[in-house]
Amino acid sequence: MPRSVDEILQHADELAARFEDYEPLDADELDANSVRQLRSAVQERSDAERHMIDAIRAARASGMSWSAIGMFVGTSGEAVRQRYSGKVA
């Protein structure tokens, strides 16, 4: 059910008040070094996945079977096909 403009404005005021009154707890603070390491690891994993997709795309274009690709990836051909076939087409 759509809300009225007044209801939306009232909700916005409530959210603004909650934001202004927010006091973080020491337990909510994150260690900057840990956050940096996690962000870096996530980026590295993303880069590796892109590299894997590019390599599998090239292997498929050269005629390599899913079974052979699976052997290199360390899984079955069916598992690698299920995971990557939609990404390398």
PyMOL Python script that loads the backbone (N, CA, C, O; Angstrom):
from pymol import cmd

cmd.read_pdbstr("""\
ATOM      1  N   MET A   1       0.840  -1.167   0.000  1.00  0.00           N
ATOM      2  CA  MET A   1       0.000   0.000   0.000  1.00  0.00           C
ATOM      3  C   MET A   1       0.893   1.242   0.000  1.00  0.00           C
ATOM      4  O   MET A   1       1.769   1.362   0.857  1.00  0.00           O
ATOM      5  N   PRO A   2       0.693   2.159  -0.933  1.00  0.00           N
ATOM      6  CA  PRO A   2       1.522   3.368  -1.017  1.00  0.00           C
ATOM      7  C   PRO A   2       1.358   4.255   0.219  1.00  0.00           C
ATOM      8  O   PRO A   2       0.282   4.351   0.810  1.00  0.00           O
ATOM      9  N   ARG A   3       2.455   4.890   0.576  1.00  0.00           N
ATOM     10  CA  ARG A   3       2.421   5.805   1.717  1.00  0.00           C
ATOM     11  C   ARG A   3       2.200   7.223   1.224  1.00  0.00           C
ATOM     12  O   ARG A   3       2.535   7.570   0.091  1.00  0.00           O
ATOM     13  N   SER A   4       1.629   8.029   2.097  1.00  0.00           N
ATOM     14  CA  SER A   4       1.414   9.429   1.748  1.00  0.00           C
ATOM     15  C   SER A   4       2.729  10.198   1.888  1.00  0.00           C
ATOM     16  O   SER A   4       3.686   9.718   2.497  1.00  0.00           O
ATOM     17  N   VAL A   5       2.751  11.382   1.320  1.00  0.00           N
ATOM     18  CA  VAL A   5       3.938  12.231   1.432  1.00  0.00           C
ATOM     19  C   VAL A   5       4.211  12.545   2.897  1.00  0.00           C
ATOM     20  O   VAL A   5       5.366  12.559   3.322  1.00  0.00           O
ATOM     21  N   ASP A   6       3.165  12.798   3.670  1.00  0.00           N
ATOM     22  CA  ASP A   6       3.345  13.086   5.098  1.00  0.00           C
ATOM     23  C   ASP A   6       3.962  11.901   5.831  1.00  0.00           C
ATOM     24  O   ASP A   6       4.820  12.088   6.695  1.00  0.00           O
ATOM     25  N   GLU A   7       3.538  10.690   5.499  1.00  0.00           N
ATOM     26  CA  GLU A   7       4.101   9.497   6.134  1.00  0.00           C
ATOM     27  C   GLU A   7       5.577   9.335   5.760  1.00  0.00           C
ATOM     28  O   GLU A   7       6.400   8.979   6.603  1.00  0.00           O
ATOM     29  N   ILE A   8       5.898   9.592   4.520  1.00  0.00           N
ATOM     30  CA  ILE A   8       7.290   9.488   4.068  1.00  0.00           C
ATOM     31  C   ILE A   8       8.153  10.525   4.771  1.00  0.00           C
ATOM     32  O   ILE A   8       9.258  10.213   5.216  1.00  0.00           O
ATOM     33  N   LEU A   9       7.664  11.752   4.875  1.00  0.00           N
ATOM     34  CA  LEU A   9       8.418  12.810   5.563  1.00  0.00           C
ATOM     35  C   LEU A   9       8.580  12.506   7.042  1.00  0.00           C
ATOM     36  O   LEU A   9       9.640  12.759   7.615  1.00  0.00           O
ATOM     37  N   GLN A  10       7.537  11.966   7.669  1.00  0.00           N
ATOM     38  CA  GLN A  10       7.619  11.601   9.092  1.00  0.00           C
ATOM     39  C   GLN A  10       8.679  10.512   9.281  1.00  0.00           C
ATOM     40  O   GLN A  10       9.476  10.566  10.217  1.00  0.00           O
ATOM     41  N   HIS A  11       8.678   9.530   8.386  1.00  0.00           N
ATOM     42  CA  HIS A  11       9.674   8.461   8.475  1.00  0.00           C
ATOM     43  C   HIS A  11      11.083   9.014   8.281  1.00  0.00           C
ATOM     44  O   HIS A  11      12.013   8.615   8.982  1.00  0.00           O
ATOM     45  N   ALA A  12      11.237   9.934   7.327  1.00  0.00           N
ATOM     46  CA  ALA A  12      12.540  10.558   7.097  1.00  0.00           C
ATOM     47  C   ALA A  12      13.000  11.320   8.339  1.00  0.00           C
ATOM     48  O   ALA A  12      14.179  11.272   8.691  1.00  0.00           O
ATOM     49  N   ASP A  13      12.085  12.018   9.003  1.00  0.00           N
ATOM     50  CA  ASP A  13      12.429  12.732  10.233  1.00  0.00           C
ATOM     51  C   ASP A  13      12.854  11.765  11.326  1.00  0.00           C
ATOM     52  O   ASP A  13      13.797  12.042  12.067  1.00  0.00           O
ATOM     53  N   GLU A  14      12.165  10.628  11.434  1.00  0.00           N
ATOM     54  CA  GLU A  14      12.524   9.619  12.433  1.00  0.00           C
ATOM     55  C   GLU A  14      13.923   9.062  12.162  1.00  0.00           C
ATOM     56  O   GLU A  14      14.724   8.891  13.080  1.00  0.00           O
ATOM     57  N   LEU A  15      14.199   8.784  10.899  1.00  0.00           N
ATOM     58  CA  LEU A  15      15.524   8.270  10.547  1.00  0.00           C
ATOM     59  C   LEU A  15      16.612   9.302  10.822  1.00  0.00           C
ATOM     60  O   LEU A  15      17.686   8.957  11.315  1.00  0.00           O
ATOM     61  N   ALA A  16      16.337  10.569  10.504  1.00  0.00           N
ATOM     62  CA  ALA A  16      17.306  11.631  10.760  1.00  0.00           C
ATOM     63  C   ALA A  16      17.579  11.753  12.253  1.00  0.00           C
ATOM     64  O   ALA A  16      18.726  11.931  12.662  1.00  0.00           O
ATOM     65  N   ALA A  17      16.536  11.658  13.067  1.00  0.00           N
ATOM     66  CA  ALA A  17      16.712  11.743  14.522  1.00  0.00           C
ATOM     67  C   ALA A  17      17.543  10.568  15.030  1.00  0.00           C
ATOM     68  O   ALA A  17      18.424  10.746  15.872  1.00  0.00           O
ATOM     69  N   ARG A  18      17.268   9.382  14.526  1.00  0.00           N
ATOM     70  CA  ARG A  18      18.054   8.210  14.934  1.00  0.00           C
ATOM     71  C   ARG A  18      19.513   8.387  14.552  1.00  0.00           C
ATOM     72  O   ARG A  18      20.402   8.025  15.323  1.00  0.00           O
ATOM     73  N   PHE A  19      19.767   8.930  13.389  1.00  0.00           N
ATOM     74  CA  PHE A  19      21.140   9.153  12.931  1.00  0.00           C
ATOM     75  C   PHE A  19      21.842  10.167  13.820  1.00  0.00           C
ATOM     76  O   PHE A  19      22.985   9.959  14.226  1.00  0.00           O
ATOM     77  N   GLU A  20      21.161  11.259  14.119  1.00  0.00           N
ATOM     78  CA  GLU A  20      21.759  12.313  14.945  1.00  0.00           C
ATOM     79  C   GLU A  20      22.014  11.848  16.372  1.00  0.00           C
ATOM     80  O   GLU A  20      22.967  12.301  17.005  1.00  0.00           O
ATOM     81  N   ASP A  21      21.181  10.953  16.888  1.00  0.00           N
ATOM     82  CA  ASP A  21      21.300  10.478  18.267  1.00  0.00           C
ATOM     83  C   ASP A  21      22.207   9.253  18.399  1.00  0.00           C
ATOM     84  O   ASP A  21      22.454   8.789  19.512  1.00  0.00           O
ATOM     85  N   TYR A  22      22.699   8.732  17.291  1.00  0.00           N
ATOM     86  CA  TYR A  22      23.483   7.496  17.323  1.00  0.00           C
ATOM     87  C   TYR A  22      24.822   7.716  18.011  1.00  0.00           C
ATOM     88  O   TYR A  22      25.551   8.657  17.696  1.00  0.00           O
ATOM     89  N   GLU A  23      25.126   6.859  18.930  1.00  0.00           N
ATOM     90  CA  GLU A  23      26.419   6.847  19.612  1.00  0.00           C
ATOM     91  C   GLU A  23      26.997   5.440  19.465  1.00  0.00           C
ATOM     92  O   GLU A  23      26.484   4.494  20.064  1.00  0.00           O
ATOM     93  N   PRO A  24      28.056   5.296  18.676  1.00  0.00           N
ATOM     94  CA  PRO A  24      28.611   3.947  18.482  1.00  0.00           C
ATOM     95  C   PRO A  24      29.229   3.407  19.762  1.00  0.00           C
ATOM     96  O   PRO A  24      29.759   4.153  20.585  1.00  0.00           O
ATOM     97  N   LEU A  25      29.146   2.117  19.900  1.00  0.00           N
ATOM     98  CA  LEU A  25      29.768   1.440  21.029  1.00  0.00           C
ATOM     99  C   LEU A  25      31.191   1.059  20.641  1.00  0.00           C
ATOM    100  O   LEU A  25      31.487   0.845  19.466  1.00  0.00           O
ATOM    101  N   ASP A  26      32.059   0.977  21.625  1.00  0.00           N
ATOM    102  CA  ASP A  26      33.437   0.562  21.356  1.00  0.00           C
ATOM    103  C   ASP A  26      33.468  -0.802  20.664  1.00  0.00           C
ATOM    104  O   ASP A  26      34.322  -1.059  19.816  1.00  0.00           O
ATOM    105  N   ALA A  27      32.519  -1.679  21.038  1.00  0.00           N
ATOM    106  CA  ALA A  27      32.467  -3.018  20.445  1.00  0.00           C
ATOM    107  C   ALA A  27      32.107  -2.970  18.963  1.00  0.00           C
ATOM    108  O   ALA A  27      32.368  -3.926  18.234  1.00  0.00           O
ATOM    109  N   ASP A  28      31.507  -1.863  18.507  1.00  0.00           N
ATOM    110  CA  ASP A  28      31.123  -1.727  17.100  1.00  0.00           C
ATOM    111  C   ASP A  28      32.271  -1.240  16.226  1.00  0.00           C
ATOM    112  O   ASP A  28      32.180  -1.294  14.999  1.00  0.00           O
ATOM    113  N   GLU A  29      33.338  -0.770  16.837  1.00  0.00           N
ATOM    114  CA  GLU A  29      34.465  -0.250  16.070  1.00  0.00           C
ATOM    115  C   GLU A  29      35.199  -1.399  15.380  1.00  0.00           C
ATOM    116  O   GLU A  29      35.370  -2.474  15.954  1.00  0.00           O
ATOM    117  N   LEU A  30      35.622  -1.162  14.165  1.00  0.00           N
ATOM    118  CA  LEU A  30      36.353  -2.166  13.393  1.00  0.00           C
ATOM    119  C   LEU A  30      37.824  -1.783  13.319  1.00  0.00           C
ATOM    120  O   LEU A  30      38.175  -0.609  13.199  1.00  0.00           O
ATOM    121  N   ASP A  31      38.659  -2.783  13.393  1.00  0.00           N
ATOM    122  CA  ASP A  31      40.095  -2.567  13.279  1.00  0.00           C
ATOM    123  C   ASP A  31      40.420  -2.224  11.830  1.00  0.00           C
ATOM    124  O   ASP A  31      40.132  -3.011  10.928  1.00  0.00           O
ATOM    125  N   ALA A  32      41.015  -1.059  11.600  1.00  0.00           N
ATOM    126  CA  ALA A  32      41.283  -0.578  10.241  1.00  0.00           C
ATOM    127  C   ALA A  32      42.194  -1.528   9.473  1.00  0.00           C
ATOM    128  O   ALA A  32      41.998  -1.728   8.275  1.00  0.00           O
ATOM    129  N   ASN A  33      43.177  -2.113  10.132  1.00  0.00           N
ATOM    130  CA  ASN A  33      44.080  -3.037   9.454  1.00  0.00           C
ATOM    131  C   ASN A  33      43.342  -4.294   9.003  1.00  0.00           C
ATOM    132  O   ASN A  33      43.572  -4.787   7.899  1.00  0.00           O
ATOM    133  N   SER A  34      42.466  -4.809   9.845  1.00  0.00           N
ATOM    134  CA  SER A  34      41.683  -6.000   9.484  1.00  0.00           C
ATOM    135  C   SER A  34      40.752  -5.697   8.315  1.00  0.00           C
ATOM    136  O   SER A  34      40.614  -6.511   7.402  1.00  0.00           O
ATOM    137  N   VAL A  35      40.124  -4.546   8.341  1.00  0.00           N
ATOM    138  CA  VAL A  35      39.238  -4.149   7.245  1.00  0.00           C
ATOM    139  C   VAL A  35      40.028  -4.029   5.952  1.00  0.00           C
ATOM    140  O   VAL A  35      39.571  -4.479   4.901  1.00  0.00           O
ATOM    141  N   ARG A  36      41.199  -3.431   6.020  1.00  0.00           N
ATOM    142  CA  ARG A  36      42.059  -3.279   4.848  1.00  0.00           C
ATOM    143  C   ARG A  36      42.465  -4.647   4.292  1.00  0.00           C
ATOM    144  O   ARG A  36      42.441  -4.859   3.079  1.00  0.00           O
ATOM    145  N   GLN A  37      42.835  -5.568   5.174  1.00  0.00           N
ATOM    146  CA  GLN A  37      43.229  -6.905   4.736  1.00  0.00           C
ATOM    147  C   GLN A  37      42.059  -7.643   4.087  1.00  0.00           C
ATOM    148  O   GLN A  37      42.225  -8.302   3.060  1.00  0.00           O
ATOM    149  N   LEU A  38      40.883  -7.529   4.690  1.00  0.00           N
ATOM    150  CA  LEU A  38      39.710  -8.185   4.126  1.00  0.00           C
ATOM    151  C   LEU A  38      39.359  -7.614   2.755  1.00  0.00           C
ATOM    152  O   LEU A  38      39.075  -8.363   1.821  1.00  0.00           O
ATOM    153  N   ARG A  39      39.379  -6.288   2.639  1.00  0.00           N
ATOM    154  CA  ARG A  39      39.074  -5.664   1.343  1.00  0.00           C
ATOM    155  C   ARG A  39      40.069  -6.105   0.292  1.00  0.00           C
ATOM    156  O   ARG A  39      39.690  -6.368  -0.849  1.00  0.00           O
ATOM    157  N   SER A  40      41.332  -6.188   0.656  1.00  0.00           N
ATOM    158  CA  SER A  40      42.365  -6.618  -0.277  1.00  0.00           C
ATOM    159  C   SER A  40      42.143  -8.068  -0.696  1.00  0.00           C
ATOM    160  O   SER A  40      42.266  -8.402  -1.874  1.00  0.00           O
ATOM    161  N   ALA A  41      41.817  -8.921   0.261  1.00  0.00           N
ATOM    162  CA  ALA A  41      41.583 -10.336  -0.040  1.00  0.00           C
ATOM    163  C   ALA A  41      40.371 -10.511  -0.952  1.00  0.00           C
ATOM    164  O   ALA A  41      40.396 -11.329  -1.872  1.00  0.00           O
ATOM    165  N   VAL A  42      39.323  -9.750  -0.698  1.00  0.00           N
ATOM    166  CA  VAL A  42      38.130  -9.822  -1.550  1.00  0.00           C
ATOM    167  C   VAL A  42      38.474  -9.373  -2.966  1.00  0.00           C
ATOM    168  O   VAL A  42      38.029  -9.987  -3.936  1.00  0.00           O
ATOM    169  N   GLN A  43      39.259  -8.308  -3.093  1.00  0.00           N
ATOM    170  CA  GLN A  43      39.661  -7.829  -4.414  1.00  0.00           C
ATOM    171  C   GLN A  43      40.526  -8.858  -5.131  1.00  0.00           C
ATOM    172  O   GLN A  43      40.358  -9.088  -6.329  1.00  0.00           O
ATOM    173  N   GLU A  44      41.450  -9.476  -4.404  1.00  0.00           N
ATOM    174  CA  GLU A  44      42.307 -10.499  -4.998  1.00  0.00           C
ATOM    175  C   GLU A  44      41.485 -11.689  -5.484  1.00  0.00           C
ATOM    176  O   GLU A  44      41.739 -12.226  -6.562  1.00  0.00           O
ATOM    177  N   ARG A  45      40.496 -12.100  -4.681  1.00  0.00           N
ATOM    178  CA  ARG A  45      39.641 -13.221  -5.076  1.00  0.00           C
ATOM    179  C   ARG A  45      38.837 -12.865  -6.319  1.00  0.00           C
ATOM    180  O   ARG A  45      38.674 -13.693  -7.215  1.00  0.00           O
ATOM    181  N   SER A  46      38.339 -11.642  -6.374  1.00  0.00           N
ATOM    182  CA  SER A  46      37.587 -11.185  -7.536  1.00  0.00           C
ATOM    183  C   SER A  46      38.474 -11.167  -8.783  1.00  0.00           C
ATOM    184  O   SER A  46      38.058 -11.611  -9.853  1.00  0.00           O
ATOM    185  N   ASP A  47      39.683 -10.657  -8.638  1.00  0.00           N
ATOM    186  CA  ASP A  47      40.633 -10.636  -9.760  1.00  0.00           C
ATOM    187  C   ASP A  47      40.956 -12.058 -10.219  1.00  0.00           C
ATOM    188  O   ASP A  47      41.023 -12.328 -11.418  1.00  0.00           O
ATOM    189  N   ALA A  48      41.155 -12.963  -9.260  1.00  0.00           N
ATOM    190  CA  ALA A  48      41.474 -14.355  -9.593  1.00  0.00           C
ATOM    191  C   ALA A  48      40.297 -15.012 -10.328  1.00  0.00           C
ATOM    192  O   ALA A  48      40.505 -15.773 -11.272  1.00  0.00           O
ATOM    193  N   GLU A  49      39.093 -14.726  -9.908  1.00  0.00           N
ATOM    194  CA  GLU A  49      37.913 -15.300 -10.570  1.00  0.00           C
ATOM    195  C   GLU A  49      37.804 -14.788 -12.004  1.00  0.00           C
ATOM    196  O   GLU A  49      37.491 -15.555 -12.915  1.00  0.00           O
ATOM    197  N   ARG A  50      38.063 -13.488 -12.211  1.00  0.00           N
ATOM    198  CA  ARG A  50      38.056 -12.944 -13.572  1.00  0.00           C
ATOM    199  C   ARG A  50      39.138 -13.614 -14.425  1.00  0.00           C
ATOM    200  O   ARG A  50      38.909 -13.943 -15.589  1.00  0.00           O
ATOM    201  N   HIS A  51      40.306 -13.807 -13.835  1.00  0.00           N
ATOM    202  CA  HIS A  51      41.406 -14.459 -14.543  1.00  0.00           C
ATOM    203  C   HIS A  51      41.026 -15.904 -14.890  1.00  0.00           C
ATOM    204  O   HIS A  51      41.317 -16.379 -15.987  1.00  0.00           O
ATOM    205  N   MET A  52      40.378 -16.594 -13.954  1.00  0.00           N
ATOM    206  CA  MET A  52      39.937 -17.973 -14.185  1.00  0.00           C
ATOM    207  C   MET A  52      38.935 -18.025 -15.341  1.00  0.00           C
ATOM    208  O   MET A  52      39.032 -18.895 -16.207  1.00  0.00           O
ATOM    209  N   ILE A  53      37.991 -17.114 -15.356  1.00  0.00           N
ATOM    210  CA  ILE A  53      36.994 -17.076 -16.430  1.00  0.00           C
ATOM    211  C   ILE A  53      37.676 -16.838 -17.777  1.00  0.00           C
ATOM    212  O   ILE A  53      37.351 -17.496 -18.765  1.00  0.00           O
ATOM    213  N   ASP A  54      38.620 -15.899 -17.813  1.00  0.00           N
ATOM    214  CA  ASP A  54      39.345 -15.633 -19.059  1.00  0.00           C
ATOM    215  C   ASP A  54      40.110 -16.872 -19.522  1.00  0.00           C
ATOM    216  O   ASP A  54      40.112 -17.192 -20.711  1.00  0.00           O
ATOM    217  N   ALA A  55      40.752 -17.562 -18.596  1.00  0.00           N
ATOM    218  CA  ALA A  55      41.529 -18.755 -18.944  1.00  0.00           C
ATOM    219  C   ALA A  55      40.611 -19.875 -19.426  1.00  0.00           C
ATOM    220  O   ALA A  55      40.933 -20.562 -20.396  1.00  0.00           O
ATOM    221  N   ILE A  56      39.496 -20.063 -18.773  1.00  0.00           N
ATOM    222  CA  ILE A  56      38.549 -21.110 -19.193  1.00  0.00           C
ATOM    223  C   ILE A  56      37.947 -20.754 -20.550  1.00  0.00           C
ATOM    224  O   ILE A  56      37.770 -21.631 -21.396  1.00  0.00           O
ATOM    225  N   ARG A  57      37.634 -19.495 -20.762  1.00  0.00           N
ATOM    226  CA  ARG A  57      37.110 -19.052 -22.065  1.00  0.00           C
ATOM    227  C   ARG A  57      38.119 -19.377 -23.173  1.00  0.00           C
ATOM    228  O   ARG A  57      37.744 -19.887 -24.229  1.00  0.00           O
ATOM    229  N   ALA A  58      39.392 -19.081 -22.925  1.00  0.00           N
ATOM    230  CA  ALA A  58      40.436 -19.369 -23.913  1.00  0.00           C
ATOM    231  C   ALA A  58      40.583 -20.876 -24.128  1.00  0.00           C
ATOM    232  O   ALA A  58      40.751 -21.330 -25.260  1.00  0.00           O
ATOM    233  N   ALA A  59      40.522 -21.639 -23.053  1.00  0.00           N
ATOM    234  CA  ALA A  59      40.646 -23.098 -23.163  1.00  0.00           C
ATOM    235  C   ALA A  59      39.486 -23.674 -23.974  1.00  0.00           C
ATOM    236  O   ALA A  59      39.695 -24.528 -24.836  1.00  0.00           O
ATOM    237  N   ARG A  60      38.280 -23.214 -23.706  1.00  0.00           N
ATOM    238  CA  ARG A  60      37.120 -23.699 -24.459  1.00  0.00           C
ATOM    239  C   ARG A  60      37.222 -23.286 -25.924  1.00  0.00           C
ATOM    240  O   ARG A  60      36.893 -24.069 -26.815  1.00  0.00           O
ATOM    241  N   ALA A  61      37.677 -22.059 -26.173  1.00  0.00           N
ATOM    242  CA  ALA A  61      37.815 -21.585 -27.560  1.00  0.00           C
ATOM    243  C   ALA A  61      38.845 -22.412 -28.327  1.00  0.00           C
ATOM    244  O   ALA A  61      38.752 -22.558 -29.546  1.00  0.00           O
ATOM    245  N   SER A  62      39.816 -22.946 -27.608  1.00  0.00           N
ATOM    246  CA  SER A  62      40.842 -23.771 -28.277  1.00  0.00           C
ATOM    247  C   SER A  62      40.400 -25.224 -28.406  1.00  0.00           C
ATOM    248  O   SER A  62      41.129 -26.049 -28.957  1.00  0.00           O
ATOM    249  N   GLY A  63      39.197 -25.543 -27.896  1.00  0.00           N
ATOM    250  CA  GLY A  63      38.663 -26.892 -28.034  1.00  0.00           C
ATOM    251  C   GLY A  63      38.867 -27.793 -26.841  1.00  0.00           C
ATOM    252  O   GLY A  63      38.552 -28.980 -26.918  1.00  0.00           O
ATOM    253  N   MET A  64      39.379 -27.277 -25.744  1.00  0.00           N
ATOM    254  CA  MET A  64      39.607 -28.114 -24.569  1.00  0.00           C
ATOM    255  C   MET A  64      38.260 -28.540 -23.983  1.00  0.00           C
ATOM    256  O   MET A  64      37.323 -27.744 -23.916  1.00  0.00           O
ATOM    257  N   SER A  65      38.175 -29.788 -23.565  1.00  0.00           N
ATOM    258  CA  SER A  65      36.928 -30.312 -22.997  1.00  0.00           C
ATOM    259  C   SER A  65      36.734 -29.823 -21.567  1.00  0.00           C
ATOM    260  O   SER A  65      37.680 -29.426 -20.887  1.00  0.00           O
ATOM    261  N   TRP A  66      35.486 -29.866 -21.137  1.00  0.00           N
ATOM    262  CA  TRP A  66      35.188 -29.499 -19.748  1.00  0.00           C
ATOM    263  C   TRP A  66      35.898 -30.442 -18.794  1.00  0.00           C
ATOM    264  O   TRP A  66      36.331 -30.031 -17.718  1.00  0.00           O
ATOM    265  N   SER A  67      36.018 -31.702 -19.180  1.00  0.00           N
ATOM    266  CA  SER A  67      36.698 -32.687 -18.340  1.00  0.00           C
ATOM    267  C   SER A  67      38.164 -32.314 -18.135  1.00  0.00           C
ATOM    268  O   SER A  67      38.675 -32.392 -17.018  1.00  0.00           O
ATOM    269  N   ALA A  68      38.840 -31.911 -19.206  1.00  0.00           N
ATOM    270  CA  ALA A  68      40.250 -31.515 -19.100  1.00  0.00           C
ATOM    271  C   ALA A  68      40.393 -30.243 -18.268  1.00  0.00           C
ATOM    272  O   ALA A  68      41.312 -30.122 -17.457  1.00  0.00           O
ATOM    273  N   ILE A  69      39.480 -29.298 -18.473  1.00  0.00           N
ATOM    274  CA  ILE A  69      39.517 -28.058 -17.686  1.00  0.00           C
ATOM    275  C   ILE A  69      39.311 -28.381 -16.212  1.00  0.00           C
ATOM    276  O   ILE A  69      40.001 -27.845 -15.346  1.00  0.00           O
ATOM    277  N   GLY A  70      38.347 -29.268 -15.935  1.00  0.00           N
ATOM    278  CA  GLY A  70      38.092 -29.671 -14.550  1.00  0.00           C
ATOM    279  C   GLY A  70      39.313 -30.266 -13.898  1.00  0.00           C
ATOM    280  O   GLY A  70      39.562 -30.034 -12.715  1.00  0.00           O
ATOM    281  N   MET A  71      40.091 -31.042 -14.661  1.00  0.00           N
ATOM    282  CA  MET A  71      41.309 -31.638 -14.123  1.00  0.00           C
ATOM    283  C   MET A  71      42.290 -30.544 -13.677  1.00  0.00           C
ATOM    284  O   MET A  71      42.906 -30.649 -12.617  1.00  0.00           O
ATOM    285  N   PHE A  72      42.428 -29.495 -14.497  1.00  0.00           N
ATOM    286  CA  PHE A  72      43.335 -28.398 -14.140  1.00  0.00           C
ATOM    287  C   PHE A  72      42.809 -27.589 -12.961  1.00  0.00           C
ATOM    288  O   PHE A  72      43.582 -27.130 -12.121  1.00  0.00           O
ATOM    289  N   VAL A  73      41.504 -27.419 -12.903  1.00  0.00           N
ATOM    290  CA  VAL A  73      40.890 -26.610 -11.845  1.00  0.00           C
ATOM    291  C   VAL A  73      40.836 -27.385 -10.530  1.00  0.00           C
ATOM    292  O   VAL A  73      40.759 -26.791  -9.455  1.00  0.00           O
ATOM    293  N   GLY A  74      40.878 -28.702 -10.621  1.00  0.00           N
ATOM    294  CA  GLY A  74      40.858 -29.521  -9.407  1.00  0.00           C
ATOM    295  C   GLY A  74      39.471 -29.985  -9.037  1.00  0.00           C
ATOM    296  O   GLY A  74      39.164 -30.188  -7.862  1.00  0.00           O
ATOM    297  N   THR A  75      38.625 -30.155 -10.052  1.00  0.00           N
ATOM    298  CA  THR A  75      37.269 -30.632  -9.819  1.00  0.00           C
ATOM    299  C   THR A  75      36.848 -31.451 -11.028  1.00  0.00           C
ATOM    300  O   THR A  75      37.647 -31.679 -11.937  1.00  0.00           O
ATOM    301  N   SER A  76      35.625 -31.883 -11.042  1.00  0.00           N
ATOM    302  CA  SER A  76      35.148 -32.661 -12.190  1.00  0.00           C
ATOM    303  C   SER A  76      34.797 -31.737 -13.353  1.00  0.00           C
ATOM    304  O   SER A  76      34.554 -30.543 -13.172  1.00  0.00           O
ATOM    305  N   GLY A  77      34.777 -32.312 -14.532  1.00  0.00           N
ATOM    306  CA  GLY A  77      34.379 -31.547 -15.704  1.00  0.00           C
ATOM    307  C   GLY A  77      32.957 -31.035 -15.575  1.00  0.00           C
ATOM    308  O   GLY A  77      32.658 -29.911 -15.977  1.00  0.00           O
ATOM    309  N   GLU A  78      32.081 -31.855 -15.014  1.00  0.00           N
ATOM    310  CA  GLU A  78      30.686 -31.438 -14.850  1.00  0.00           C
ATOM    311  C   GLU A  78      30.574 -30.268 -13.879  1.00  0.00           C
ATOM    312  O   GLU A  78      29.817 -29.328 -14.122  1.00  0.00           O
ATOM    313  N   ALA A  79      31.321 -30.323 -12.787  1.00  0.00           N
ATOM    314  CA  ALA A  79      31.267 -29.234 -11.801  1.00  0.00           C
ATOM    315  C   ALA A  79      31.771 -27.927 -12.402  1.00  0.00           C
ATOM    316  O   ALA A  79      31.166 -26.876 -12.194  1.00  0.00           O
ATOM    317  N   VAL A  80      32.869 -27.983 -13.141  1.00  0.00           N
ATOM    318  CA  VAL A  80      33.423 -26.771 -13.736  1.00  0.00           C
ATOM    319  C   VAL A  80      32.496 -26.256 -14.841  1.00  0.00           C
ATOM    320  O   VAL A  80      32.350 -25.046 -15.018  1.00  0.00           O
ATOM    321  N   ARG A  81      31.870 -27.175 -15.583  1.00  0.00           N
ATOM    322  CA  ARG A  81      30.924 -26.759 -16.621  1.00  0.00           C
ATOM    323  C   ARG A  81      29.723 -26.052 -16.002  1.00  0.00           C
ATOM    324  O   ARG A  81      29.283 -25.013 -16.494  1.00  0.00           O
ATOM    325  N   GLN A  82      29.196 -26.622 -14.917  1.00  0.00           N
ATOM    326  CA  GLN A  82      28.045 -26.000 -14.249  1.00  0.00           C
ATOM    327  C   GLN A  82      28.394 -24.609 -13.721  1.00  0.00           C
ATOM    328  O   GLN A  82      27.587 -23.683 -13.801  1.00  0.00           O
ATOM    329  N   ARG A  83      29.577 -24.479 -13.195  1.00  0.00           N
ATOM    330  CA  ARG A  83      29.954 -23.196 -12.600  1.00  0.00           C
ATOM    331  C   ARG A  83      30.285 -22.132 -13.637  1.00  0.00           C
ATOM    332  O   ARG A  83      29.953 -20.963 -13.440  1.00  0.00           O
ATOM    333  N   TYR A  84      30.931 -22.509 -14.735  1.00  0.00           N
ATOM    334  CA  TYR A  84      31.474 -21.509 -15.651  1.00  0.00           C
ATOM    335  C   TYR A  84      30.823 -21.445 -17.030  1.00  0.00           C
ATOM    336  O   TYR A  84      31.053 -20.479 -17.758  1.00  0.00           O
ATOM    337  N   SER A  85      30.031 -22.422 -17.412  1.00  0.00           N
ATOM    338  CA  SER A  85      29.549 -22.424 -18.789  1.00  0.00           C
ATOM    339  C   SER A  85      28.759 -21.176 -19.144  1.00  0.00           C
ATOM    340  O   SER A  85      28.857 -20.703 -20.277  1.00  0.00           O
ATOM    341  N   GLY A  86      27.999 -20.637 -18.243  1.00  0.00           N
ATOM    342  CA  GLY A  86      27.251 -19.408 -18.522  1.00  0.00           C
ATOM    343  C   GLY A  86      28.109 -18.169 -18.518  1.00  0.00           C
ATOM    344  O   GLY A  86      27.689 -17.130 -19.028  1.00  0.00           O
ATOM    345  N   LYS A  87      29.294 -18.247 -17.962  1.00  0.00           N
ATOM    346  CA  LYS A  87      30.177 -17.080 -17.852  1.00  0.00           C
ATOM    347  C   LYS A  87      31.191 -16.989 -18.975  1.00  0.00           C
ATOM    348  O   LYS A  87      31.776 -15.931 -19.207  1.00  0.00           O
ATOM    349  N   VAL A  88      31.401 -18.099 -19.675  1.00  0.00           N
ATOM    350  CA  VAL A  88      32.447 -18.095 -20.698  1.00  0.00           C
ATOM    351  C   VAL A  88      31.889 -18.116 -22.121  1.00  0.00           C
ATOM    352  O   VAL A  88      32.644 -18.076 -23.092  1.00  0.00           O
ATOM    353  N   ALA A  89      30.601 -18.176 -22.232  1.00  0.00           N
ATOM    354  CA  ALA A  89      29.992 -18.243 -23.578  1.00  0.00           C
ATOM    355  C   ALA A  89      30.097 -16.928 -24.301  1.00  0.00           C
ATOM    356  O   ALA A  89      29.638 -16.811 -25.437  1.00  0.00           O
TER     357      ALA A  89
END
""", "prot")
cmd.dss("prot")
cmd.show_as("cartoon", "prot")
cmd.util.cbc("prot")
cmd.orient("prot")
